[in-house]
Amino acid sequence: MIPTYLAFVGATLILVRGSILERLRSGWAPLAKVLRCAQCCGFWVGIAGTPILSTRTGLELYGVRVVDGLISGLSVSLLALVTDATLVHLLGEPEIHE
């Protein structure tokens, strides 16, 4: 399960920091806000990854495990926030190449 969380944190950091997605981040305002914040993006990546991380516990609503979704979203969000902050502290803010 830990490698799965690490993969989701990596996916989150690619979405937030990857230069290949800069056009997407400068597009539609609500999406751009989510894709510029590691914590926000991590939450939605965790929610999307719920079927992979699901422990099959909690309230089921329309075939989706609500508690598992919240736990996955919040966990990936926190891990992505801490990882992003640590990398920025160690390496500095990434440069934008145009």
C-alpha positions as CSV (number, residue, x, y, z in Angstrom):
1,M,0.0,0.0,0.0
2,I,2.9,2.4,0.7
3,P,4.2,2.2,-2.9
4,T,0.7,3.1,-4.1
5,Y,0.6,6.2,-1.9
6,L,4.1,7.2,-3.2
7,A,2.9,6.7,-6.8
8,F,-0.1,9.0,-6.1
9,V,2.2,11.6,-4.5
10,G,4.5,11.4,-7.5
11,A,1.5,11.8,-9.8
12,T,0.4,14.8,-7.8
13,L,3.8,16.5,-8.0
14,I,4.0,15.9,-11.7
15,L,0.6,17.5,-12.1
16,V,1.5,20.5,-9.9
17,R,5.2,21.0,-10.8
18,G,5.7,19.4,-14.3
19,S,6.6,21.9,-17.0
20,I,4.8,19.8,-19.6
21,L,1.4,20.7,-18.0
22,E,2.1,24.5,-17.7
23,R,-0.5,25.3,-20.5
24,L,-3.1,23.3,-18.6
25,R,-2.3,25.1,-15.4
26,S,-2.7,28.5,-17.1
27,G,-6.0,27.6,-18.6
28,W,-9.5,27.4,-17.0
29,A,-9.4,29.2,-13.7
30,P,-11.0,26.6,-11.4
31,L,-8.8,23.8,-12.8
32,A,-5.7,26.0,-12.7
33,K,-6.2,26.7,-8.9
34,V,-6.4,22.9,-8.2
35,L,-3.3,22.2,-10.4
36,R,-1.2,24.8,-8.7
37,C,-1.7,23.5,-5.2
38,A,-0.1,20.2,-4.1
39,Q,-2.6,19.8,-1.3
40,C,-5.7,20.4,-3.4
41,C,-4.5,18.3,-6.3
42,G,-3.4,15.5,-4.0
43,F,-6.9,15.4,-2.5
44,W,-8.4,14.8,-5.9
45,V,-5.7,12.3,-7.0
46,G,-6.4,10.4,-3.8
47,I,-10.2,10.5,-4.4
48,A,-9.6,9.2,-8.0
49,G,-7.4,6.5,-6.6
50,T,-9.9,5.2,-4.1
51,P,-10.7,2.0,-6.0
52,I,-7.0,1.1,-5.8
53,L,-6.5,2.1,-2.1
54,S,-9.9,0.9,-0.9
55,T,-9.9,-1.2,2.3
56,R,-13.6,-2.1,1.7
57,T,-14.8,-0.5,4.9
58,G,-17.2,2.3,5.6
59,L,-20.4,3.7,4.2
60,E,-21.1,2.7,0.6
61,L,-23.0,5.4,-1.5
62,Y,-23.8,4.6,-5.1
63,G,-21.2,1.9,-5.2
64,V,-18.4,4.2,-3.9
65,R,-16.9,3.8,-0.4
66,V,-17.3,7.3,1.1
67,V,-15.0,6.8,4.1
68,D,-12.3,5.1,1.9
69,G,-12.5,8.1,-0.5
70,L,-12.0,10.6,2.3
71,I,-9.2,8.7,3.9
72,S,-7.4,8.3,0.5
73,G,-7.9,11.9,-0.5
74,L,-6.8,13.3,2.8
75,S,-3.8,11.0,3.1
76,V,-2.5,11.7,-0.4
77,S,-3.2,15.4,0.2
78,L,-1.1,15.5,3.4
79,L,1.7,13.5,1.9
80,A,1.8,15.6,-1.3
81,L,1.9,18.8,0.8
82,V,4.7,17.6,3.0
83,T,6.7,16.2,0.1
84,D,6.3,19.4,-2.0
85,A,7.3,21.6,0.9
86,T,10.3,19.5,1.7
87,L,11.5,19.5,-1.9
88,V,11.0,23.3,-2.2
89,H,12.9,23.7,1.0
90,L,15.8,21.5,-0.1
91,L,16.0,22.4,-3.8
92,G,14.3,25.8,-4.0
93,E,11.4,26.9,-6.2
94,P,11.7,25.3,-9.7
95,E,12.5,27.5,-12.6
96,I,10.1,27.9,-15.5
97,H,11.7,27.4,-18.8
98,E,9.9,29.0,-21.8
